[in-house]
């Protein structure tokens, strides 16, 4: 999967309000860091964190400014 495809999947899941879809873009043992919450470790924790952020028709975007991939 390309970086662009991964990001597109993440944004689509956010826009659709599917927290498990957001978490699916992370590895099973992935860690999500955010300045506003403690680190979320693993897909279940990442999904739980996203569940509080997504939905309600928010128009989320994701911009990658630089990638080493």
Buried (B, 14 or more C-beta within 10 A) or exposed (E): EEEEEBBBBBBBBBBEBBBBBBBBBBEEEBEBEEEEEEEBEBBEBBBBBBBEBBBEEEEEEEEEEEEEE
